[in-house]
Amino acid sequence: MISKYSFLSNYMYTTVGTLASIGAYKVTQMYAGKCRHCSTVKTPKMTGDLALEEANAIQRNTLESLPSFLTTLWLHTLTGGSDNVSGVMGGVWAVSRFLYFLGFPNRRDVGFVGAIVSEWILYGLTIYNVIDHLRGY
C-alpha cells in the first residue's frame, strides 16, 4: 500500500521551499492590499500614492519571478537533483524576496541578487542533471 504522504516524504524540503516562496509572495500581496486600503487612490487606478505604487511594484516583481523560480525549483528536484539543495534554495529565494521588500526602493539590490542567484543555481543544476541523464542513453 502506498502512503498518501509518499510524495511529501520524498520531496519534503522542496515542498517546504515551495511553501516558503509562496509565503513570501503572500506577504507582498497582503502589504499591497494594506497600502491600497490606506490610500486615497480608488480602484482601478494604481497611481497617485507613492506607498501604494511601491507596494504594487514589490508585489508585481515578486509575482513576475515566482513562476520561473518554482519551475526551476521543481525541475531540479524531479530531474534527480537534491531535495535538500532545492529546499535551501527555496528558503534563500524567500528570504531574498523579503530583503527586497524591506529594502525597496533604495536598497533592494541585496534581495534581488539573492533571488536571482538562487534561481540561476537551480537552473544550472537542472541543466547538469538533464545532460547527465542524456549521457546514459
N, C-alpha and C positions, 0 to 999 in steps of 0.2 A: 504494500500500500504506500502510495506517495503522499507525503505530508503536504498539506496546503501551504506550508511555510518553507518548502524546499527551495523555491526561488529566492526567497528572502534570505535564507541561511547561506546560499551560495554567493549572494551579492549584497551582503549586509552593509559593507562600508560604502559601496557605490550608492545604495539606497539612502543611506544617511547623508552622503554628499549631495544627492539629488534633493532631499528634503531641506538641507541647509541652503542650497542655492535658490530653491523656490521660496523659502522663508525670507531670504534677503530681498527677493523681488517683492514679496508681500509687504515688507516694511516700507519700501519705497512707495508702494501703492497706497498704503494707509496714510503715509505722510502727505502725498499729493492730495488725497481726499480731505485731510485735515486742513491743508492750505486752501483748498477750494472752498471749504465751509467757512473759513475765517476771512476770506477775501470779499471784496465788493464786486468782483467780476462774476457775472452770471453766465450760466451755461447757454450756449455752446462756446462762448468766447474763451480764449486761452491767454490773452494778453491784457496788460494793464496793471498787473500787480506783480512786483518783482519776486516775492516769495513764491507765488503760485507758478510763475514761469520757471523758476529754478527747480521747484519740486517736480514739475512736469518734465523738465529736461532730465533730471535724475531718474525718474521712473521710465521715461522713454529710452534712455541709453541703456538702462539695465534690461528692459524688456527686449531691446534690439539684440543684445548679446546672449540672452538666455537660451534661445533655441540652438544656436550653433555650439554653445558650451555643453548643453545637455546631450546633444548628439555626439560630440567628441568624447564626453564622459562615458556614455554607454557603449559607443563603438570600441573604445579602448578596452573596456571590460569584456565585451562579448566577442572580441577577436582574440581572446586569450591573454589579455593584459591583467595586471594585478588588481584585484579588488581593493587591496589596501591603498595602492597608488591612486586609484580613482577616488576613493573616499577622502584621502588627504587633499587631492586637487579640488574636489568639491568644496571642502572646508576652506581652502585657500581662496577659491573664487568668491565664496560667500563673504568671507572677511574682507577681501579686497573691494568688493562692491559696497560693503558697509563703510570702509575707509573713504571710498569715492564719495559716498553720500555725506559723510561728515566733513570732508574737505571741499565740497562744492561751494562756490565756483573757483576759489583761489588755490586750493591745494588738492585738487582731485587727481594729480599725476600719480601718487603712490598707489592709490586704489586701482586706477586704470592700468598701470603697469602690472600689478599683481594679477589682475583678472586676465589680461592678455597673455602673460607668461604661463599661467596655469592652463589656459586653453591650448596654447601652442605646444606645450609639453605633451599634453594628451594627444593632440593631433599628430605630432611626430611619432609618439609611441604606437599609435594606431597604424600609421603607415608602415612602421617597422614590423608590427605584428602581421599585417597583410602580406608584406613582402616575404617574411619568414615562412608564412603559411604557403605561399605560392611556390616557394623553393621545394617544398615537399612533394609537389606534383610532378 
